[in-house]
């Protein structure tokens, strides 16, 4: 049965104002644009210390930090925009499993009621059915928005650490982000595809350093790991300390919820209906989700040729070495993707980002010492609550893993400088050896 919120507001938006939580910079903007294509006045929320404080004031204090962050961002936006609460829809997906995220929408309703906003609606599609409560056409467009947000973020993380002209990568990506917002607002997937291909072309043409940086895999609770405001911009901090970040994508969660349905049907149901349902899930994954993802990665070539994701069944296979799949949520994904970052992608360190009090984060933090010994790389487990600077824990680890890069970059700069002075190759090498 569809949830009440879904059945009540699925379909055309009819001009209602929809607010999108700021979980991920590109994802929120693309989702808002996609919803505008079906008639919503959709707006991506923004967050800062003031909105977080407002959220903390209106919540109980024991919630993990995405709850007060999203709540405060919405309350601030409604007060700023002066929108009639009767015309507001808050997009707040939910999930099952051992996590308080599934209670966010319920808590939001209580907060709205205290303010007299009983008619604020919540669009709350669920992970229980892989978010099928949203209309099919909208769901398809939203998946395009989700995958392209992963692509644009990967563009930045793949090229920015090596840029010679500071700001060139972010300026290029922002230029195409605006174009993609316009395309999503028009429901024009062909223009979105062209923007991805053109962005890859322009990024590939930017001058870059070639000395390889150590790769750092970033895993953890999906909201905090993707939200640079809440995680103190952990990926940029990795870059500042000499590394290159590879952040586990949002699309991982969609593949996981879809595959989880397959496992549940296999375990709990029998007969022809179960076989048909498993076949339907397999076909949907292979010919819809996988096909779209592969198409965008092809368009992102050659920039992201070495940044493709692994199949979700392989991620779960690695994670289930430590946890059963029946323990639903990010924990098994965090462990599995961390293992693949090291075994398949060559990561030299792992960062596990979680909100304070996060149960999946606490469980993975207790298991990672064992994985450190098995994988032979350091794992930094950071918990975030909107205060302090947890990323200080990266400094000693990155100093160790980035030292070879620093030597390589220094050597590259010397060679470039020597080349501009037209010094013979043999003399240049001698000078470099002497200077080192």
For each residue, the residues with C-beta under 8 A, 3 or more apart:
1:
2: 6 7 10 133
3: 6 7 124 125 126 133
4: 7 8
5: 8 9 105 121 122 123 124 133
6: 2 3 9 10 123 124 125 133 134
7: 2 3 4 10 133
8: 4 5 121
9: 5 6 16 89 121 123
10: 2 6 7 133 134 135
11: 135
12: 38 39
13: 16 18 35 38 39 40 41 42 89
14: 39
15: 39 40 41 87
16: 9 13 40 41 87 88 89 121
17: 40 41 42 43 81 83 87 88 89
18: 13 32 35 40 41 42 43 88 89 90 91 123
19: 42 43 45 73 74 77 78 88 89 90 91
20: 28 31 32 35 42 43 44 45 91
21: 28 45 66 70 73 74 91 92
22: 25 28 44 45 46 47 69 70 73 227 229
23: 27 28 66 70 222 223 226 227 250
24: 27 28 149 153 226 227 250
25: 22 28 29 153 228
26: 29 30 148 149 152 153 177
27: 23 24 30 31 145 146 149 226 250
28: 20 21 22 23 24 25 31 32 44 45
29: 25 26 32 33 44 177 181
30: 26 27 33 34 145 146 148 149 180 181 184
31: 20 27 28 34 35 42 44 91 142 145 146
32: 18 20 28 29 35 36 42 43 44 181
33: 29 30 36 37 42 145 180 181 182 183 184 185
34: 30 31 37 38 42 138 141 142 144 145 184 185 187
35: 13 18 20 31 32 38 40 42 91 138 142
36: 32 33 39 40 41 42 184 185
37: 33 34 141 184 185 186 187
38: 12 13 34 35 135 137 138 141 187
39: 12 13 14 15 36
40: 13 15 16 17 18 35 36 89
41: 13 15 16 17 18 36
42: 13 17 18 19 20 31 32 33 34 35 36
43: 17 18 19 20 32 77 81
44: 20 22 28 29 31 32
45: 19 20 21 22 28 70 73 74 77
46: 22 51 73 77
47: 22 51 52 69 72 73 229
48: 51 52 229
49: 52 53 386
50: 53 54 76
51: 46 47 48 54 55 69 72 73 75 76
52: 47 48 49 55 56 65 68 69 72 386
53: 49 50 56 57 72
54: 50 51 57 58 71 72 75 76
55: 51 52 58 59 67 68 69 70 71 72 73 75
56: 52 53 59 61 68 72 386
57: 53 54 72
58: 54 55 68 71 72 75 111 114
59: 55 56 63 67 68 71 107 111
60: 63
61: 56
62: 357
63: 59 60 67 68 100 107 357
64: 67 100 101 221 224 355 356 357 358
65: 52 68 69 224 230 355 356 384 385 386
66: 21 23 69 70 101 104 223 224 227 230 355
67: 55 59 63 64 70 71 100 104 107
68: 52 55 56 58 59 63 65 71 72 386
69: 22 47 51 52 55 65 66 72 73 227 229 230 386
70: 21 22 23 45 55 66 67 73 74 92 104
71: 54 55 58 59 67 68 74 75 107 108 111
72: 47 51 52 53 54 55 56 57 58 68 69 75 76
73: 19 21 22 45 46 47 51 55 69 70 76 77
74: 19 21 45 70 71 77 78 90 108
75: 51 54 55 58 71 72 78 79 111 115
76: 50 51 54 72 73 79 80
77: 19 43 45 46 73 74 80 81
78: 19 74 75 81 82 83 85 88 117
79: 75 76 82
80: 76 77
81: 17 43 77 78
82: 78 79
83: 17 78 87 88
84: 87 88
85: 78 88 112 116 117 119 120
86: 119 120
87: 15 16 17 83 84
88: 16 17 18 19 78 83 84 85 117 120 121
89: 9 13 16 17 18 19 40 120 121 122 123
90: 18 19 74 108 120 121 122 123
91: 18 19 20 21 31 35 122 123
92: 21 70 104 105 108 122 123 124
93: 124 125 126 127 131
94: 101 102 104 105 124 125 126 127
95: 99 101 102 126 127 128 257 329
96: 102 126 127 128 328
97: 102 127 327 328 329
98: 327 328 329 359 360
99: 95 102 329 330 358 359 360
100: 63 64 67 103 104
101: 64 66 94 95 104 223
102: 94 95 96 97 99
103: 100 106 107
104: 66 67 70 92 94 100 101 107 108
105: 5 92 94 108 109 122 124
106: 103 109 110
107: 59 63 67 71 103 104 110 111
108: 71 74 90 92 104 105 111 112 122
109: 105 106 112 113 122
110: 106 107 113 114
111: 58 59 71 75 107 108 114 115
112: 85 108 109 115 117 118 120
113: 109 110 116 117 118
114: 58 110 111
115: 75 111 112
116: 85 113
117: 78 85 88 112 113 120
118: 112 113
119: 85 86
120: 85 86 88 89 90 112 117
121: 5 8 9 16 88 89 90
122: 5 89 90 91 92 105 108 109
123: 5 6 9 18 89 90 91 92 134
124: 3 5 6 92 93 94 105
125: 3 6 93 94 131 132 133 134
126: 3 93 94 95 96 129 131 133
127: 93 94 95 96 97 130 131 253 257 260
128: 95 96
129: 126 132 133 261
130: 127 254 257 258 261
131: 93 125 126 127 134 139 254 257
132: 125 129 139
133: 2 3 5 6 7 10 125 126 129
134: 6 10 123 125 131 138 139 142
135: 10 11 38 138 139
136: 139 140
137: 38 140 141
138: 34 35 38 134 135 141 142
139: 131 132 134 135 136 142 143
140: 136 137 143 144 288
141: 34 37 38 137 138 144 145 184 187 189
142: 31 34 35 134 138 139 145 146
143: 139 140 146 147 254 288 289 292
144: 34 140 141 147 148 184 189 192 292
145: 27 30 31 33 34 141 142 148 149 184
146: 27 30 31 142 143 149 150 250 251 254
147: 143 144 150 151 251 292 293 296
148: 26 30 144 145 151 152 180 192 196 296
149: 24 26 27 30 145 146 152 153 250
150: 146 147 153 154 249 250 251
151: 147 148 154 155 196 296 297 300 304
152: 26 148 149 155 156 173 176 177 180 196 199
153: 24 25 26 149 150 156 157 247 249
154: 150 151 157 158 246 247 249 300 304 307
155: 151 152 158 159 169 173 199 200 203 300 303 304
156: 152 153 159 160 169 170 173
157: 153 154 160 161 235 244 245 246 247
158: 154 155 244 303 304 307
159: 155 156 162 163 169 203 206 208 303
160: 156 157 163 169 170 239
161: 157 213 239 243 244
162: 159 208 209 210 213 244
163: 159 160 166 167 168 169 206 207 208 209
164: 168 206 207 208 209
165: 168 206 207
166: 163
167: 163 170 171
168: 163 164 165 171 172 206
169: 155 156 159 160 163 172 173 203 206
170: 156 160 167 173 174
171: 167 168 174 175
172: 168 169 175 176 199 202 203 206
173: 152 155 156 169 170 176 177 199 203
174: 170 171 177 178
175: 171 172 178 179 199
176: 152 172 173 179 180 195 196 198 199 202
177: 26 29 152 173 174 180 181
178: 174 175 181 182
179: 175 176 182 183 191 195
180: 30 33 148 152 176 177 183 184 191 192 195 196
181: 29 30 32 33 177 178 184 185
182: 33 178 179 185 186 191
183: 33 179 180 186 188 189 191 192 195
184: 30 33 34 36 37 141 144 145 180 181 187 188 192
185: 33 34 36 37 181 182
186: 37 182 183 191
187: 34 37 38 141 184
188: 183 184 191 192
189: 141 144 183 192 193
190: 193 194
191: 179 180 182 183 186 188 194 195
192: 144 148 180 183 184 188 189 195 196
193: 189 190 196 197 295 296 299
194: 190 191 197 198
195: 176 179 180 183 191 192 198 199
196: 148 151 152 176 180 192 193 199 200 296 299 300
197: 193 194 200 201 299 300
198: 176 194 195 201 202
199: 152 155 172 173 175 176 195 196 202 203
200: 155 196 197 203 204 299 300 301 302 303 304
201: 197 198 204 205
202: 172 176 198 199 205 206
203: 155 159 169 172 173 199 200 206 303
204: 200 201 302 303
205: 201 202
206: 159 163 164 165 168 169 172 202 203
207: 163 164 165
208: 159 162 163 164
209: 162 163 164 409 412
210: 162 412
211: 405 408 409 411 412
212: 405 408
213: 161 162 239 242 243 244 402 405
214: 242 243 244 348 349 398 401 402 404 405
215: 243 244 246 341 345 346 347 348
216: 238 243 244 245 246 347 348 349 350 351 398 401
217: 246 248 337 338 341 342 345 347 349 350 351
218: 225 234 235 238 245 246 247 248 350 351 353
219: 225 248 333 334 337 338 341 350 351 352 353
220: 224 225 248 330 334 351 352 353 354 361 364
221: 64 224 225 330 334 353 354 355 358 360 361
222: 23 225 226 250 252 253 330
223: 23 66 101 226 227 230 355
224: 64 65 66 220 221 227 230 231 353 354 355 358 384
225: 218 219 220 221 222 231 234 247 248 353 354
226: 23 24 27 222 223 247 250
227: 22 23 24 66 69 223 224 230 231
228: 25 231 232 233 234 235 236
229: 22 47 48 69 233
230: 65 66 69 223 224 227 355 384 386
231: 224 225 227 228 234 353 382 384 391
232: 228 237 384 389 390 391
233: 228 229 236 237
234: 218 225 228 231 237 238 245 351 353 382 391 394
235: 157 218 228 238 239 245 247
236: 228 233 239 240
237: 232 233 234 240 241 391 394
238: 216 218 234 235 241 243 244 245 351 394 398
239: 160 161 213 235 236 242 243 244 245
240: 236 237
241: 237 238 394 395 398 399 402
242: 213 214 239 398 402 405 406
243: 161 213 214 215 216 238 239 348 349 398 401 402 405
244: 157 158 161 162 213 214 215 216 238 239
245: 157 216 218 234 235 238 239 351
246: 154 157 215 216 217 218 307 341 345 347
247: 153 154 157 218 225 226 235
248: 217 218 219 220 225 252 333 334 337
249: 150 153 154 252 309
250: 23 24 27 146 149 150 222 226 253 254
251: 146 147 150 254 255 289 293 309
252: 222 248 249 255 256 309 312 315 333 337
253: 127 222 250 256 257 330 333
254: 130 131 143 146 250 251 257 258 289
255: 251 252 258 259 285 289 312
256: 252 253 259 260 312 315 316 333
257: 95 127 130 131 253 254 260 261
258: 130 254 255 261 262 281 284 285 289 312
259: 255 256 262 263 281 285 312 313 316
260: 127 256 257 263 264 325 328
261: 129 130 257 258 264 265 281
262: 258 259 265 266 278 281 282 285
263: 259 260 266 267 325
264: 260 261 267 268
265: 261 262 268 269 274 277 278 281
266: 262 263 269 274 278
267: 263 264
268: 264 265
269: 265 266 273 274 277
270: 274
271: 274 275
272: 275 276
273: 269 276 277
274: 265 266 269 270 271 277 278
275: 271 272 278 279
276: 272 273 279 280
277: 265 269 273 274 280 281
278: 262 265 266 274 275 281 282
279: 275 276 282 283
280: 276 277 283 284
281: 258 259 261 262 265 277 278 284 285
282: 262 278 279 285 286
283: 279 280 286 287 288
284: 258 280 281 287 288 289
285: 255 258 259 262 281 282 288 289 290
286: 282 283 289 290 291
287: 283 284 290 291
288: 140 143 283 284 285 291 292
289: 143 251 254 255 258 284 285 286 292 293
290: 285 286 287 293 294
291: 286 287 288 294 295
292: 143 144 147 288 289 295 296
293: 147 251 289 290 296 297 309
294: 290 291 297 298
295: 193 291 292 298 299
296: 147 148 151 193 196 292 293 299 300
297: 151 293 294 300 301 304 308
298: 294 295 301
299: 193 196 197 200 295 296
300: 151 154 155 196 197 200 296 297 303 304
301: 200 297 298 304 305
302: 200 204 305
303: 155 158 159 200 203 204 300
304: 151 154 155 158 200 297 300 301 307 308
305: 301 302 308
306:
307: 154 158 246 304
308: 297 304 305
309: 249 251 252 293
310: 314 315 337 340 344
311: 314 315
312: 252 255 256 258 259 315 316
313: 259 316 317
314: 310 311 317 318 336 340
315: 252 256 310 311 312 318 319 333 336 337 340
316: 256 259 312 313 319 320 325 332 333 336
317: 313 314 320 321 336
318: 314 315 321 335 336 337 339 340 343
319: 315 316 322 323 325 331 332 333 334 335 336 337 339
320: 316 317 323 324 325 332 336
321: 317 318 335 339
322: 319 332 335 367 370 371
323: 319 320 327 331 332 335 363 367
324: 320 327 332
325: 260 263 316 319 320 328 332
326:
327: 97 98 323 324 331 332
328: 96 97 98 260 325
329: 95 97 98 99 332 333 360
330: 99 220 221 222 253 333 334 360 361 364
331: 319 323 327 334 335 360 363 364
332: 316 319 320 322 323 324 325 327 329 335 336
333: 219 248 252 253 256 315 316 319 329 330 336 337
334: 219 220 221 248 319 330 331 337 338 352 360 361 364
335: 318 319 321 322 323 331 332 338 339 364 367 368 371
336: 314 315 316 317 318 319 320 332 333 339 340
337: 217 219 248 252 310 315 318 319 333 334 340 341
338: 217 219 334 335 341 342 350 352 368 371 375 379
339: 318 319 321 335 336 342 343 371 375
340: 310 314 315 318 336 337 343 344 345
341: 215 217 219 246 337 338 344 345 347 350
342: 217 338 339 345 346 347 350 375 376 377
343: 318 339 340 375
344: 310 340 341
345: 215 217 246 340 341 342
346: 215 342
347: 215 216 217 246 341 342 350 377
348: 214 215 216 243 377 401
349: 214 216 217 243 377 378 379 380 397 398 401
350: 216 217 218 219 338 341 342 347 368 377 378 379 380
351: 216 217 218 219 220 234 238 245 379 380 382 394
352: 219 220 334 338 361 364 365 368 379 380 381 382
353: 218 219 220 221 224 225 231 234 382 384
354: 220 221 224 225 358 360 361 362 364 365 381 382 383 384
355: 64 65 66 221 223 224 230 358 361 383 384 385
356: 64 65 383 384 385
357: 62 63 64 362
358: 64 99 221 224 354 355 361 362 383
359: 98 99 362 363
360: 98 99 221 329 330 331 334 354 363 364
361: 220 221 330 334 352 354 355 358 364 365 381 383
362: 354 357 358 359 365 366
363: 323 331 359 360 366 367
364: 220 330 331 334 335 352 354 360 361 367 368 381
365: 352 354 361 362 368 381
366: 362 363 369
367: 322 323 335 363 364 370 371
368: 335 338 350 352 364 365 371 372 379 381
369: 366 372 373 379
370: 322 367 373 374
371: 322 335 338 339 367 368 374 375 379
372: 368 369 375 376 377 378 379
373: 369 370 376
374: 370 371
375: 338 339 342 343 371 372
376: 342 372 373
377: 342 347 348 349 350 372
378: 349 350 372 397 400 401
379: 338 349 350 351 352 368 369 371 372
380: 349 350 351 352 393 394 397
381: 352 354 361 364 365 368
382: 231 234 351 352 353 354 390 391 393
383: 354 355 356 358 361 390
384: 65 224 230 231 232 353 354 355 356 390
385: 65 355 356 388
386: 49 52 56 65 68 69 230
387:
388: 385
389: 232 392
390: 232 382 383 384 393
391: 231 232 234 237 382 394
392: 389 395
393: 380 382 390 396 397
394: 234 237 238 241 351 380 391 397 398
395: 241 392 398 399
396: 393 399 400
397: 349 378 380 393 394 400 401
398: 214 216 238 241 242 243 349 394 395 401 402
399: 241 395 396 402 403
400: 378 396 397 403
401: 214 216 243 348 349 378 397 398
402: 213 214 241 242 243 398 399 405 406
403: 399 400 406 407
404: 214 407 408
405: 211 212 213 214 242 243 402 408 409
406: 242 402 403 409 410
407: 403 404 410 411 436
408: 211 212 404 405 411 412
409: 209 211 405 406 412 413
410: 406 407 413 414 436
411: 211 407 408 414 415 432 436
412: 209 210 211 408 409 415 416
413: 409 410 416 417
414: 410 411 417 418 431 432 435
415: 411 412 418 419 428 432
416: 412 413 419 420
417: 413 414 420 421
418: 414 415 421 423 428 431 432
419: 415 416 422 423 428
420: 416 417
421: 417 418
422: 419
423: 418 419 427 428 431
424: 427 428
425: 428 429
426: 429 430
427: 423 424 430 431
428: 415 418 419 423 424 425 431 432
429: 425 426 432 433
430: 426 427 433 434
431: 414 418 423 427 428 434 435
432: 411 414 415 418 428 429 435 436
433: 429 430 436
434: 430 431
435: 414 431 432
436: 407 410 411 432 433
